[in-house]
Amino acid sequence: MAFEVTKDTIIGDIMDHDDTTADIFMSIGMHCLFCPASRGETVAEACMVHGVDPDELVKQLNAHIQG
């Protein structure tokens, strides 16, 4: 089964699956990726804090992961 990101996916799980997604997170201002608190946030929670559209981020992450 392929890994698919949703708004409820934990950022740490995404990073564990594909650490090259860090560039996507960093490019939208999520510079705290490696702190323990941020690794436990969902995509939706992180987007709310950073003022980012979660649907757009989910789309970007899945496109990146699926190559």
Buried (B, 14 or more C-beta within 10 A) or exposed (E): EEBEBEBEBBBBBBBEEBEEBBEBBEEBEBEBBEEEEBBEBBBBBBBEEBEBEBEEBBEBBBEBBEE
